[in-house]
Amino acid sequence: KENTDPFPKFYLLMKVHKEPLKTRPIVSCSGSLLQPLGVWLNSVFQKIAIRMPAYFKSSKDLKDEVLELGELPPQTRFFTADAVSMYTNIPTKKALQKIREFLDRPENSTILGTVPVSMFMSALELVMSNNMIEFGDTYWLQMVGTAMGTPPAPPYATVYYGIFELAFLVQFPELLLYRRYIDDVFGIWCPTSVDVNNERFSELQVAMNSDSGLTWEFTDLKTEV
């Protein structure tokens, strides 16, 4: 079938709940040249995403996990964190390198099933490095990050930051629960009695904001379970 309009189209969605009014940039890849490859990448990426330490399947599963914790100590803190413009701030070259290194680890040799790592990475680099966008009568190449609307963008972002979580989460036994849906984190933190100034929580914030190139904003919650 001939494709006479092969490039994704850029448009804005209005965030009407924000004051002042803000917009969300969207790139519609439907019918574009690389969309079929992106759809395939998305399906393969899901096999990796479910292996990430902060993965959860649904909001019901998250609620069940919280309830299973039972009564929490009085010093427990609920917190959330949100990545600032996650998709557009993922450094493409670094992400491709980190994902390749992760897949090359011996313990991950079967994570892609029958799909060769080299083929998967070639397809991923092709999609992430050639995001040509049509806007009006102009055409743009996205140099850094990925676009909301690119089929593999959600698991790509999940896996990229999940690789960093694999390294730093084990350093914080105070985390009773830590779950992330793409760029939104929900956590339950129980400091030790000697950590009265929450210095360890500050260390967690530093760990989350280092190395990956992403910035996380934190908010405390008051939640009844």
Disulfide bonds with the S-S distance in Angstrom:
none
